């Protein structure tokens, strides 16, 4: 799968296209390599609608060069039936050592994997129901990305369900798990975090945070519970093992949970992005390493030290009026104020930031450095639902060049947004750029058009300084198109593709002005003595009445359109039902025909004619055709003897060729197996004879055309074509030149071939007529000729009655 996803044709392709390639690869037959699938069925596998698959996914598959697509068109010329071939997968067949050189059982395993992960589910005709896969019910926007992410996570997971996370420095705001998903998908960390959250909401993946013996957060693990369940294990088993490892390593390497210590060993297997990956057990989670303790109030009950006495943080210092002897003292206090028994704390250094003495800044949980909100009375921070909205903002614009161009005019507003707001604005800008690209004839102008729109909207507002709510202004005004007419290319009365005034808007304005002028003229004609205010009031009333009438007419036409659409849907459903019924009838007739025995040999279940007898009949027909071709090429058609001799000679030659081909076949096959199965031997002999006769027909046809091409008629036609080509206007100045002679020779050969083909067709028709005349029964003689012969017969004896 990684080899397929890394193909050059899929660079920058949407996740729906990449997932479609994997689905087609999993359904590829190992014999032909051609996948036959409906567009709607492919859409169900990738979680998208049939219309999106037909309009977006299939064209991108064609342009990628990775998949060849042959289509069957529907009523609206949309692609409904697809015949696809994954070209790299088929090209790698029989290439030893190639990762795409898959055996039949490997294709089956790949298909079963995709069915377990994302099968859409089926309902069989017998009533059985095949349930959907793990994420088979996830459809709509982002469904293809979620499915692809889960599939890659399943492949990366070990048998315990644990996913090997990426190593190196990651964005502390997102976490290592989100960075792992992002590197698997090749997207940003923020996008990977959103995908991971959606998978967590469906309980398809888990982010397990391990605890040390003192209750502090240590490392996190990314788990796929379904993989662990498939191996007969549970996620809890691995979590318990991880906690035991955390407690064991807690005393040996205190830096492991508080910051970067010694460089961990790198695994030999690289991560998907090419960056070396360390084992998760050797790297502390950056979200956790930021701060492990909260600040503590003064004057709390001292805690006596446990067995450890090495001067580490958390060890009791006696009742000297100093700060609490354990950093997590207040965190272990119950809500009712009663103390609970504390676990022994891990030994840490005497002096350091973990002691809780005079902290310079408040602890954070991998966020933007602000104090964790919602701290309770005991000083323990509470998890707030809006914590994600307080992500650290990005001062600079996104790294994507298109977004830098599009959002350049509002860079000052972008810097004022929070992290969550920036993500929303970025998604809206990308969607608008995609829409604009679809309206333009030439790709690449969408970001510039969006930048021009934002510039114009800022001018209308009066500049960035007058925008008091940047997020609302960008989402509801800056990025929203304003169509003044029904043309999709119109924005504020300007055509997006030509940057000129919209002609449709001009027509709308002209129609409205003409309507207003016509109504005003009618009022002046009917009521000439009205005052200006009364005239204006009456004009507005009549215009509103006409608009209401037009709205009613529009509603009626829309209702008629819905009725017509329902009628077409009903007709389409009836046609589908009729086609299904005809298909069932054809299948029943085929089953009845299949049950009939062979007409020639009587073999059962032969559909009226078994394969061997069919080949035998075709062989006889081909031998007769070859004999006619031989006679048409060399025999004198006016001499029946000559025709019979050539025909007999051709049949004898074909019979000798069949015998020789059968002997060659016996030399390369197992004769004992043929003797043990007489029917197989008969089928093999029939096919050998058929193939030999077919080759003989081609050979005799080539010979006949060559012979007829040397006849006088063919030579004369070739000479005429040669002279005609030399007489062309462009060769008249030099008819004997090299170019003129070459062109004339080519035309002459073409004329010779056409003449030979015509002569062959004529002679074959003449031979068939002669053969039909010989096989017709002789016509009965008239009574006037037969009566004298009958009268001459003797009537004596027991001759019986004469039957005329």
Secondary structure as GFF3:
##gff-version 3
##sequence-region A 1 804
A	DSSP	alpha_helix	2	5	.	.	.	ID=ss1
A	DSSP	three_ten_helix	8	10	.	.	.	ID=ss2
A	DSSP	alpha_helix	15	26	.	.	.	ID=ss3
A	DSSP	beta_strand	35	38	.	.	.	ID=ss4
A	DSSP	alpha_helix	39	46	.	.	.	ID=ss5
A	DSSP	alpha_helix	50	52	.	.	.	ID=ss6
A	DSSP	pi_helix	53	57	.	.	.	ID=ss7
A	DSSP	alpha_helix	58	64	.	.	.	ID=ss8
A	DSSP	beta_strand	67	73	.	.	.	ID=ss9
A	DSSP	beta_strand	79	86	.	.	.	ID=ss10
A	DSSP	alpha_helix	87	91	.	.	.	ID=ss11
A	DSSP	alpha_helix	104	118	.	.	.	ID=ss12
A	DSSP	beta_strand	122	123	.	.	.	ID=ss13
A	DSSP	beta_strand	129	130	.	.	.	ID=ss14
A	DSSP	alpha_helix	143	156	.	.	.	ID=ss15
A	DSSP	beta_strand	162	163	.	.	.	ID=ss16
A	DSSP	alpha_helix	176	185	.	.	.	ID=ss17
A	DSSP	alpha_helix	189	201	.	.	.	ID=ss18
A	DSSP	beta_strand	206	211	.	.	.	ID=ss19
A	DSSP	beta_strand	217	223	.	.	.	ID=ss20
A	DSSP	alpha_helix	225	230	.	.	.	ID=ss21
A	DSSP	alpha_helix	235	252	.	.	.	ID=ss22
A	DSSP	three_ten_helix	254	256	.	.	.	ID=ss23
A	DSSP	three_ten_helix	280	282	.	.	.	ID=ss24
A	DSSP	alpha_helix	286	289	.	.	.	ID=ss25
A	DSSP	three_ten_helix	330	332	.	.	.	ID=ss26
A	DSSP	three_ten_helix	353	355	.	.	.	ID=ss27
A	DSSP	three_ten_helix	385	390	.	.	.	ID=ss28
A	DSSP	alpha_helix	401	406	.	.	.	ID=ss29
A	DSSP	three_ten_helix	408	410	.	.	.	ID=ss30
A	DSSP	alpha_helix	411	415	.	.	.	ID=ss31
A	DSSP	alpha_helix	419	439	.	.	.	ID=ss32
A	DSSP	alpha_helix	446	461	.	.	.	ID=ss33
A	DSSP	three_ten_helix	464	466	.	.	.	ID=ss34
A	DSSP	alpha_helix	470	473	.	.	.	ID=ss35
A	DSSP	pi_helix	474	478	.	.	.	ID=ss36
A	DSSP	beta_strand	490	491	.	.	.	ID=ss37
A	DSSP	beta_strand	494	495	.	.	.	ID=ss38
A	DSSP	alpha_helix	503	526	.	.	.	ID=ss39
A	DSSP	alpha_helix	532	595	.	.	.	ID=ss40
A	DSSP	alpha_helix	611	634	.	.	.	ID=ss41
A	DSSP	alpha_helix	640	668	.	.	.	ID=ss42
A	DSSP	alpha_helix	671	676	.	.	.	ID=ss43
A	DSSP	alpha_helix	678	708	.	.	.	ID=ss44
A	DSSP	alpha_helix	712	726	.	.	.	ID=ss45
A	DSSP	three_ten_helix	729	734	.	.	.	ID=ss46
A	DSSP	alpha_helix	738	775	.	.	.	ID=ss47
A	DSSP	alpha_helix	783	791	.	.	.	ID=ss48
###
